Amino acid sequence: MPGQLGFVMHAPWPKPQRYDGLWVIGHRGAAGLAPENTLASFSQAVRLGVDAVELDVHLSADERLLVIHDADVERTTNGRGKVATTTFAALRRLDAGDGERIPTLDEVLEAVPTRIAVNIELKGRGTAAPVARAVTGCTRPLLVSAFDHAELARFRDLCPDIPCAPLLAEWRRGVLDTARALDAWSVNLADGIAGTATVNAVRESGRLCLVYTVNDAERAAALRAMGVAGVFGDFPDRLLKPAR
């Protein structure tokens, strides 16, 4: 049944390391401690002991899967322009912070130990099929999520055995119908809409609830008490220390 660990054929997520029933997921690696979505950021998250890492993917002009959050490169690199209209070679010449380069999805999956789950967010248009090809045959714990639920449905059709999750910045009618149609493993809520009513609604639908972005241990503990299964954080070091 959806919402239960290991219900899919794909490898289940590992048992949470620090909190009973709460995964700590490094948001864009450890975005508050190292340049986001870079190999350095993912390495930092791994060193801290996260249960999972989250990343975002866009396609370059020559259809390479790049790990970057924004549709353009201005905020996170020393370059200018859109990812979708820039070649892979040109994107790789950019400094993504502290001398880091924009990594490919394959590079991140290779760098992150297989014991650690990876949440891939379909950020760019048309990423469902390339991501499906990239993860086919992959036995590590995975989750694929998106705000674009139509794109997520395309991924689900291609890889029905890999857990998926609709992302929500606001609660709206039909959310749980969407989750059911996707046979979603979890529903991932913004912290601002994560409360007793919304978390209970997700859980009563038979799905896990994950919450982003949480950078306070007391808030993480409160969410855990509500029944949230995991939290995404920019500062995993704060969340890996249980609140007193």
C-alpha positions as CSV (number, residue, x, y, z in Angstrom):
1,M,0.0,0.0,0.0
2,P,1.2,3.6,-0.6
3,G,2.6,5.3,2.4
4,Q,4.4,2.2,3.7
5,L,8.1,1.8,3.6
6,G,9.2,-0.6,0.9
7,F,5.8,-0.9,-0.8
8,V,7.4,-0.4,-4.2
9,M,9.8,-2.8,-6.0
10,H,12.5,-0.1,-5.8
11,A,14.8,-0.1,-2.8
12,P,13.1,1.4,0.2
13,W,14.4,4.4,2.0
14,P,16.8,3.6,4.9
15,K,15.6,3.8,8.4
16,P,16.0,7.3,9.9
17,Q,19.4,7.6,11.7
18,R,18.8,10.2,14.4
19,Y,15.0,10.6,14.9
20,D,12.6,7.7,15.3
21,G,10.3,8.1,12.3
22,L,11.8,11.3,10.9
23,W,14.2,11.5,7.9
24,V,16.6,14.4,7.8
25,I,17.0,15.3,4.1
26,G,19.8,17.6,3.0
27,H,18.1,20.4,0.9
28,R,20.2,20.8,-2.3
29,G,22.9,19.0,-0.4
30,A,23.7,21.2,2.5
31,A,22.7,24.5,0.9
32,G,23.3,26.6,4.0
33,L,26.8,25.3,4.5
34,A,28.2,25.0,0.9
35,P,27.3,26.1,-2.6
36,E,23.9,24.6,-3.3
37,N,23.5,21.6,-5.6
38,T,27.3,21.1,-6.0
39,L,29.3,18.0,-5.2
40,A,30.8,19.9,-2.3
41,S,27.3,20.5,-0.9
42,F,26.3,16.9,-1.2
43,S,29.6,15.7,0.3
44,Q,29.0,18.0,3.3
45,A,25.5,16.6,3.8
46,V,26.9,13.1,3.6
47,R,29.6,13.9,6.2
48,L,27.0,15.2,8.6
49,G,25.0,12.0,8.4
50,V,21.8,12.8,6.5
51,D,19.4,10.1,5.6
52,A,18.8,11.6,2.1
53,V,19.7,14.4,-0.1
54,E,17.5,16.5,-2.4
55,L,18.5,18.0,-5.8
56,D,17.0,19.8,-8.8
57,V,17.5,19.0,-12.4
58,H,17.3,21.0,-15.7
59,L,18.2,20.1,-19.2
60,S,21.0,22.0,-21.1
61,A,20.5,23.0,-24.7
62,D,22.2,19.8,-25.7
63,E,19.9,17.8,-23.4
64,R,22.3,17.0,-20.6
65,L,20.8,16.7,-17.1
66,L,22.3,19.3,-14.9
67,V,21.8,19.7,-11.2
68,I,20.8,23.3,-10.7
69,H,17.7,24.9,-9.1
70,D,16.9,27.9,-11.2
71,A,16.0,28.1,-14.9
72,D,18.8,30.6,-15.3
73,V,22.3,30.7,-13.9
74,E,22.6,34.2,-12.5
75,R,21.8,33.5,-8.8
76,T,24.0,30.5,-8.3
77,T,26.9,31.0,-10.7
78,N,29.1,33.7,-12.2
79,G,27.4,33.4,-15.5
80,R,24.3,34.7,-17.3
81,G,21.6,33.1,-19.4
82,K,19.1,30.2,-19.3
83,V,20.2,26.7,-18.6
84,A,17.9,25.4,-21.4
85,T,19.6,27.6,-24.1
86,T,23.2,27.0,-23.0
87,T,25.3,24.1,-23.9
88,F,26.7,21.7,-21.4
89,A,30.3,22.7,-22.2
90,A,29.4,26.4,-21.5
91,L,27.6,25.6,-18.3
92,R,30.5,23.5,-17.1
93,R,32.9,26.5,-17.4
94,L,30.8,28.5,-14.9
95,D,31.8,28.8,-11.2
96,A,28.9,27.6,-9.1
97,G,30.6,28.9,-5.9
98,D,34.0,28.3,-4.3
99,G,35.3,27.0,-7.6
100,E,32.6,24.3,-7.8
101,R,31.1,23.4,-11.2
102,I,27.5,22.6,-12.0
103,P,27.3,18.8,-11.7
104,T,25.4,16.3,-13.8
105,L,22.8,14.0,-12.3
106,D,25.0,11.0,-13.0
107,E,27.9,12.6,-11.1
108,V,25.8,13.2,-8.0
109,L,24.4,9.7,-8.0
110,E,27.9,8.3,-8.3
111,A,29.3,10.6,-5.5
112,V,26.5,10.0,-2.9
113,P,26.9,6.7,-1.2
114,T,24.1,4.2,-2.1
115,R,23.0,3.9,1.5
116,I,21.7,7.5,1.3
117,A,18.4,8.2,-0.5
118,V,18.3,10.7,-3.3
119,N,15.2,12.9,-4.0
120,I,15.3,14.2,-7.6
121,E,13.1,17.2,-8.3
122,L,12.0,17.6,-11.9
123,K,12.6,21.3,-12.2
124,G,12.9,21.9,-15.9
125,R,10.4,21.2,-18.6
126,G,10.9,17.9,-20.3
127,T,13.0,16.3,-17.6
128,A,10.8,13.3,-16.9
129,A,12.0,11.1,-19.7
130,P,15.7,11.9,-19.3
131,V,15.6,11.3,-15.6
132,A,13.7,8.0,-16.2
133,R,16.5,6.9,-18.5
134,A,19.1,8.0,-16.0
135,V,17.7,6.0,-13.1
136,T,16.5,2.9,-14.9
137,G,18.3,0.0,-13.3
138,C,19.4,2.1,-10.3
139,T,18.9,0.1,-7.1
140,R,19.6,2.9,-4.6
141,P,16.7,4.5,-2.6
142,L,15.1,7.2,-4.8
143,L,12.2,9.6,-4.7
144,V,11.2,11.8,-7.7
145,S,9.1,14.9,-7.1
146,A,7.8,18.0,-8.9
147,F,5.6,21.0,-8.6
148,D,4.6,20.3,-12.3
149,H,2.3,17.3,-11.6
150,A,1.8,16.6,-15.3
151,E,5.6,16.2,-15.7
152,L,5.6,14.0,-12.6
153,A,2.9,11.9,-14.2
154,R,5.0,11.4,-17.3
155,F,7.8,10.1,-15.1
156,R,5.5,7.8,-13.2
157,D,4.2,6.3,-16.4
158,L,7.9,5.5,-17.4
159,C,9.0,4.3,-14.0
160,P,6.1,3.0,-12.0
161,D,8.3,1.2,-9.5
162,I,10.1,4.4,-8.4
163,P,8.4,6.4,-5.6
164,C,7.1,9.8,-6.6
165,A,5.8,12.8,-4.7
166,P,3.8,15.9,-5.7
167,L,5.3,19.1,-4.3
168,L,2.9,21.7,-2.9
169,A,3.6,25.3,-1.9
170,E,-0.1,25.9,-1.0
171,W,-2.9,23.6,-0.1
172,R,-5.7,23.4,-2.6
173,R,-8.7,21.2,-3.5
174,G,-7.9,18.1,-5.4
175,V,-4.4,17.7,-3.9
176,L,-5.1,14.2,-2.6
177,D,-6.8,13.2,-5.8
178,T,-3.6,14.1,-7.6
179,A,-1.6,12.1,-5.2
180,R,-3.9,9.1,-5.7
181,A,-3.7,9.4,-9.4
182,L,0.1,9.4,-9.2
183,D,0.0,6.5,-6.7
184,A,2.4,8.8,-4.8
185,W,4.6,7.5,-2.0
186,S,4.6,10.9,-0.3
187,V,3.2,14.4,-0.5
188,N,5.8,17.0,0.1
189,L,4.5,20.2,1.7
190,A,6.0,23.7,2.2
191,D,6.6,24.3,5.9
192,G,4.1,27.2,5.8
193,I,1.2,24.9,5.0
194,A,2.3,22.0,7.2
195,G,0.0,21.9,10.2
196,T,-2.1,19.3,12.0
197,A,-5.0,19.4,9.5
198,T,-2.9,19.1,6.3
199,V,-0.5,16.5,7.7
200,N,-3.4,14.4,9.0
201,A,-5.1,14.7,5.6
202,V,-2.0,13.4,3.8
203,R,-1.5,10.6,6.3
204,E,-5.1,9.6,6.2
205,S,-4.8,9.2,2.5
206,G,-2.2,6.5,3.1
207,R,0.8,8.5,2.1
208,L,3.8,9.8,3.9
209,C,4.2,13.6,4.5
210,L,7.6,15.3,4.0
211,V,8.1,19.0,4.7
212,Y,10.4,21.6,3.2
213,T,12.4,23.8,4.2
214,V,13.0,23.3,7.9
215,N,16.1,24.8,9.6
216,D,15.1,24.7,13.2
217,A,15.4,21.6,15.4
218,E,12.3,22.5,17.5
219,R,10.2,22.9,14.4
220,A,11.5,19.6,13.2
221,A,10.5,17.9,16.5
222,A,7.0,19.5,16.3
223,L,6.5,18.2,12.8
224,R,7.6,14.8,13.9
225,A,5.0,14.9,16.7
226,M,2.4,15.6,14.0
227,G,3.4,12.5,12.1
228,V,5.6,14.0,9.4
229,A,8.0,11.4,8.0
230,G,10.8,13.7,7.0
231,V,12.1,17.2,6.7
232,F,14.3,19.0,4.2
233,G,16.9,21.4,5.6
234,D,19.6,23.7,4.4
235,F,21.5,23.2,7.6
236,P,21.4,19.4,8.3
237,D,23.7,19.8,11.3
238,R,20.9,21.7,13.1
239,L,18.4,19.0,12.5
240,L,20.6,16.1,13.3
241,K,20.8,17.3,16.9
242,P,17.5,16.5,18.6
243,A,15.7,19.5,20.2
244,R,15.9,19.7,24.0
